[in-house]
């Protein structure tokens, strides 16, 4: 086990490769992305300090699928050899229970993303995504460009620019070229869809902790 620093754009797992290390983010943000044949991308989920990268290592398979895990906000993480984690998973019931509950919570998170992307407006999805990302790095300042957000939400850059401007005009965020600062979390949650609270409550229910309460 060791603490490592992850740089922006660093790819932790490529599609189809064997998982040799698992990561527990501390201050970084990891995007789980899917790339289509035409090069377009969409985010399947986001991983921060209440998740891990590499659940395949203890779920019966050692390879990733079509997903890619990319560092989007640099920071620190704990890295553990997948083989060691699997050994502990097999022999340590307490650890196994936590990891299985986490897996259930993450599946709920991914499932909610599918519904959210299908049913809710870009504005609501943006607000939700900013709230979730902020919680996962324990900071209201997000070093994110609008180009990156457009990739994660799966929409055109022009649509993101207009949406960010509209949300900023309502007061909960302040934006610069490559940074978004959340100044009113409750106001941002009011703009967000129900998916933010549903997912958060499910994590709290299954894992019995609250990383951060809205201020």
URLINTA-V46191 format. One record per residue. N is the residue number from 1. RES is the residue in one letter. PHI is phi as a letter, one per 40 degrees, with the letter a starting at -180 (none if undefined). D_CENTER is the distance of its C-alpha to the mean C-alpha in Angstrom with 2 decimals. Layout:
n = (N | N)
res = (RES | RES)
phi = (PHI | PHI)
d_center = (D_CENTER | D_CENTER)
This chain:
n = (1 | 2 | 3 | 4 | 5 | 6 | 7 | 8 | 9 | 10 | 11 | 12 | 13 | 14 | 15 | 16 | 17 | 18 | 19 | 20 | 21 | 22 | 23 | 24 | 25 | 26 | 27 | 28 | 29 | 30 | 31 | 32 | 33 | 34 | 35 | 36 | 37 | 38 | 39 | 40 | 41 | 42 | 43 | 44 | 45 | 46 | 47 | 48 | 49 | 50 | 51 | 52 | 53 | 54 | 55 | 56 | 57 | 58 | 59 | 60 | 61 | 62 | 63 | 64 | 65 | 66 | 67 | 68 | 69 | 70 | 71 | 72 | 73 | 74 | 75 | 76 | 77 | 78 | 79 | 80 | 81 | 82 | 83 | 84 | 85 | 86 | 87 | 88 | 89 | 90 | 91 | 92 | 93 | 94 | 95 | 96 | 97 | 98 | 99 | 100 | 101 | 102 | 103 | 104 | 105 | 106 | 107 | 108 | 109 | 110 | 111 | 112 | 113 | 114 | 115 | 116 | 117 | 118 | 119 | 120 | 121 | 122 | 123 | 124 | 125 | 126 | 127 | 128 | 129 | 130 | 131 | 132 | 133 | 134 | 135 | 136 | 137 | 138 | 139 | 140 | 141 | 142 | 143 | 144 | 145 | 146 | 147 | 148 | 149 | 150 | 151 | 152 | 153 | 154 | 155 | 156 | 157 | 158 | 159 | 160 | 161 | 162 | 163 | 164 | 165 | 166 | 167 | 168 | 169 | 170 | 171 | 172 | 173 | 174 | 175 | 176 | 177 | 178 | 179 | 180 | 181 | 182 | 183 | 184 | 185 | 186 | 187 | 188 | 189 | 190 | 191 | 192 | 193 | 194 | 195 | 196 | 197 | 198 | 199 | 200 | 201 | 202 | 203 | 204 | 205 | 206 | 207 | 208 | 209 | 210 | 211 | 212 | 213 | 214 | 215)
res = (X | X | X | X | X | X | X | X | X | X | X | X | X | X | X | X | X | X | X | X | X | X | X | X | X | X | X | X | X | X | X | X | X | X | X | X | X | X | X | X | X | X | X | X | X | X | X | X | X | X | X | X | X | X | X | X | X | X | X | X | X | X | X | X | X | X | X | X | X | X | X | X | X | X | X | X | X | X | X | X | X | X | X | X | X | X | X | X | X | X | X | X | X | X | X | X | X | X | X | X | X | X | X | X | X | X | X | X | X | X | X | X | X | X | X | X | X | X | X | X | X | X | X | X | X | X | X | X | X | X | X | X | X | X | X | X | X | X | X | X | X | X | X | X | X | X | X | X | X | X | X | X | X | X | X | X | X | X | X | X | X | X | X | X | X | X | X | X | X | X | X | X | X | X | X | X | X | X | X | X | X | X | X | X | X | X | X | X | X | X | X | X | X | X | X | X | X | X | X | X | X | X | X | X | X | X | X | X | X | X | X | X | X | X | X)
phi = (none | a | c | b | b | b | c | d | g | c | c | c | b | c | d | g | c | c | c | b | b | b | b | b | c | b | b | b | b | b | c | c | b | b | b | c | c | c | g | c | b | a | c | c | a | b | b | b | c | b | b | a | b | h | c | d | c | b | b | g | a | b | b | c | b | c | c | b | b | b | c | b | b | c | i | b | a | c | b | b | c | d | c | c | c | c | c | c | d | c | b | b | c | c | c | c | c | c | c | c | c | c | d | c | c | c | c | c | c | c | c | c | d | d | c | c | c | c | b | b | c | d | c | c | c | c | d | c | c | c | c | c | c | c | c | c | b | f | a | c | b | b | c | b | c | c | c | c | c | c | c | c | c | g | b | c | d | c | c | c | d | c | c | d | c | c | c | c | c | c | h | c | b | b | b | b | c | b | a | b | b | c | b | a | c | c | c | c | c | c | c | c | c | c | c | d | c | d | c | c | c | c | c | c | c | c | b | f | a | b | c | a | c | c | c)
d_center = (22.50 | 21.81 | 19.66 | 18.64 | 17.59 | 15.06 | 16.10 | 14.55 | 14.49 | 15.06 | 14.42 | 13.98 | 14.93 | 16.90 | 17.61 | 20.48 | 20.85 | 21.60 | 19.02 | 20.97 | 18.48 | 15.49 | 13.23 | 12.23 | 10.40 | 12.51 | 12.08 | 9.87 | 6.40 | 5.85 | 5.46 | 7.10 | 10.02 | 13.42 | 16.49 | 19.63 | 23.19 | 23.78 | 20.98 | 18.80 | 15.05 | 12.45 | 8.74 | 8.57 | 5.00 | 1.41 | 3.38 | 5.68 | 9.22 | 9.42 | 8.29 | 9.91 | 10.26 | 13.43 | 14.18 | 16.77 | 18.85 | 20.02 | 19.80 | 22.98 | 21.96 | 21.38 | 20.05 | 16.87 | 17.42 | 16.88 | 13.25 | 12.49 | 10.04 | 10.33 | 10.10 | 9.54 | 10.45 | 13.11 | 13.94 | 14.99 | 14.04 | 16.40 | 17.48 | 19.58 | 21.70 | 20.66 | 24.33 | 24.57 | 21.62 | 23.21 | 26.52 | 25.25 | 23.53 | 26.95 | 28.98 | 27.01 | 26.70 | 24.80 | 22.04 | 22.13 | 21.86 | 18.76 | 16.98 | 18.17 | 17.11 | 13.56 | 13.75 | 15.19 | 12.53 | 9.75 | 12.33 | 12.84 | 9.29 | 9.76 | 13.29 | 12.67 | 10.70 | 13.90 | 16.15 | 14.50 | 14.72 | 18.24 | 19.64 | 18.36 | 19.23 | 17.32 | 17.98 | 16.53 | 13.33 | 13.09 | 13.83 | 11.27 | 8.43 | 10.12 | 10.57 | 7.17 | 6.28 | 9.78 | 9.69 | 7.28 | 9.81 | 12.72 | 14.03 | 15.16 | 15.55 | 12.90 | 14.45 | 13.37 | 16.02 | 16.68 | 17.10 | 13.55 | 12.42 | 15.03 | 13.65 | 10.16 | 12.11 | 14.81 | 17.61 | 20.37 | 20.23 | 23.17 | 21.49 | 18.57 | 21.23 | 23.25 | 20.49 | 19.29 | 23.00 | 23.64 | 20.93 | 22.27 | 25.75 | 24.94 | 24.24 | 20.80 | 19.48 | 21.32 | 20.55 | 21.93 | 21.66 | 18.55 | 17.33 | 16.40 | 17.68 | 17.13 | 20.67 | 20.76 | 17.85 | 20.11 | 21.18 | 17.72 | 17.09 | 20.49 | 19.46 | 16.27 | 16.84 | 17.26 | 13.95 | 12.27 | 14.99 | 15.29 | 11.84 | 12.30 | 15.82 | 15.08 | 13.04 | 15.97 | 18.52 | 17.54 | 16.69 | 19.21 | 17.64 | 16.42 | 14.43 | 15.45 | 17.76 | 17.97 | 20.81)
